[in-house]
Amino acid sequence: MPQVTDQMLQEALGSVRLYTIVVLKAGPGYSRPGPDRDRDPEVERTVWAHGKRNFALQLAGLMPIICPVADGSGVTGVGVFDATPEDTDRIMSEDPGVQAGLFTYEIHPARSFPGSTLP
């Protein structure tokens, strides 16, 4: 691990920006996919539309980090938005999965270093 000096951290903190984290959760209409579960075809179509929309948001640079979660915890995904919490709430309220009651979400203002990426 690299050695970080106080000066290095102070300089890096000057570049920190605001972002918004969304925690997506299973809503009342959600059912987990799996080989032993038959999911309603309409639910499948809605989840597919949700995924396409997420990919479009990523391509537009609005949600550069998208992490589906499938651990059975009730959390179904985490995303990092390059938008204000208010704009993120508007974007999420228009999500087809949210509108169909498959998902709910929490919004959390956050800070990070621009250019942070997944390996």
C-alpha positions as CSV (number, residue, x, y, z in Angstrom):
1,M,0.0,0.0,0.0
2,P,1.4,3.5,-0.9
3,Q,2.6,5.7,1.9
4,V,0.3,8.8,2.2
5,T,1.6,12.0,3.8
6,D,-0.5,14.6,5.5
7,Q,0.3,17.0,2.7
8,M,-0.8,14.5,0.0
9,L,-4.1,13.9,1.7
10,Q,-4.7,17.7,2.2
11,E,-4.0,18.3,-1.5
12,A,-6.3,15.4,-2.6
13,L,-9.1,16.6,-0.3
14,G,-9.2,19.8,-2.3
15,S,-10.5,17.9,-5.3
16,V,-13.4,16.1,-3.5
17,R,-16.8,16.6,-5.1
18,L,-20.3,15.9,-4.1
19,Y,-22.1,12.8,-5.4
20,T,-25.3,11.0,-4.5
21,I,-25.5,7.4,-3.5
22,V,-28.7,5.4,-4.1
23,V,-29.5,2.2,-2.2
24,L,-32.1,0.3,-4.1
25,K,-34.3,-2.0,-2.1
26,A,-36.9,-4.7,-2.8
27,G,-40.3,-3.2,-2.9
28,P,-43.7,-4.9,-2.3
29,G,-43.9,-6.2,-5.8
30,Y,-40.3,-7.6,-6.0
31,S,-39.5,-11.3,-6.3
32,R,-36.0,-12.7,-6.6
33,P,-35.1,-14.4,-9.8
34,G,-33.8,-17.9,-9.8
35,P,-34.1,-21.4,-11.3
36,D,-36.7,-22.5,-8.8
37,R,-38.8,-19.4,-9.0
38,D,-41.3,-18.5,-11.7
39,R,-41.3,-14.7,-12.0
40,D,-44.2,-13.0,-13.6
41,P,-43.4,-12.1,-17.2
42,E,-44.5,-8.5,-16.6
43,V,-42.0,-8.3,-13.7
44,E,-39.3,-9.7,-16.0
45,R,-40.1,-7.0,-18.6
46,T,-40.0,-4.3,-15.9
47,V,-36.7,-5.4,-14.5
48,W,-35.3,-5.5,-18.0
49,A,-36.5,-1.9,-18.7
50,H,-35.0,-0.9,-15.3
51,G,-31.6,-2.4,-16.4
52,K,-31.7,-0.7,-19.8
53,R,-32.4,2.6,-18.2
54,N,-29.6,2.1,-15.7
55,F,-27.2,1.4,-18.6
56,A,-28.4,4.5,-20.4
57,L,-27.8,6.6,-17.2
58,Q,-24.3,5.2,-17.1
59,L,-23.6,6.0,-20.8
60,A,-24.9,9.5,-20.2
61,G,-22.5,9.9,-17.2
62,L,-25.2,10.4,-14.7
63,M,-24.7,7.1,-12.8
64,P,-21.1,6.0,-13.5
65,I,-21.2,3.3,-10.8
66,I,-23.9,0.6,-10.9
67,C,-23.7,-2.4,-8.6
68,P,-26.6,-4.9,-8.5
69,V,-26.8,-6.8,-5.2
70,A,-28.2,-10.3,-5.1
71,D,-27.4,-11.5,-1.5
72,G,-31.0,-11.8,-0.3
73,S,-30.6,-8.9,2.2
74,G,-33.4,-6.9,0.7
75,V,-30.9,-4.5,-0.9
76,T,-31.0,-5.0,-4.7
77,G,-28.5,-2.5,-5.8
78,V,-26.2,0.5,-5.2
79,G,-25.5,3.3,-7.6
80,V,-23.4,6.5,-7.5
81,F,-24.9,9.5,-9.3
82,D,-23.1,12.5,-10.5
83,A,-26.1,14.6,-9.6
84,T,-27.6,16.5,-6.7
85,P,-29.8,14.5,-4.3
86,E,-32.9,16.4,-5.6
87,D,-32.1,15.5,-9.2
88,T,-31.3,12.0,-8.3
89,D,-34.7,11.7,-6.5
90,R,-36.4,12.9,-9.7
91,I,-34.4,10.5,-11.8
92,M,-35.2,7.5,-9.5
93,S,-38.9,8.4,-9.2
94,E,-39.1,7.9,-13.0
95,D,-37.5,4.4,-12.9
96,P,-39.9,1.8,-14.3
97,G,-39.1,-0.6,-11.4
98,V,-39.8,2.0,-8.8
99,Q,-43.0,3.1,-10.5
100,A,-44.2,-0.5,-10.7
101,G,-43.5,-1.0,-6.9
102,L,-40.7,-3.6,-7.5
103,F,-38.1,-1.3,-5.9
104,T,-37.9,1.4,-3.3
105,Y,-34.8,3.6,-2.8
106,E,-32.8,5.6,-0.3
107,I,-30.8,8.7,-1.2
108,H,-27.6,9.6,0.5
109,P,-25.4,12.7,-0.2
110,A,-21.8,11.7,-0.4
111,R,-18.3,12.9,-1.3
112,S,-15.6,11.3,-3.3
113,F,-12.5,12.0,-5.4
114,P,-13.4,12.6,-9.1
115,G,-12.1,9.8,-11.3
116,S,-12.6,7.1,-8.7
117,T,-13.2,3.9,-10.7
118,L,-13.8,0.2,-10.2
119,P,-10.8,-2.0,-10.9
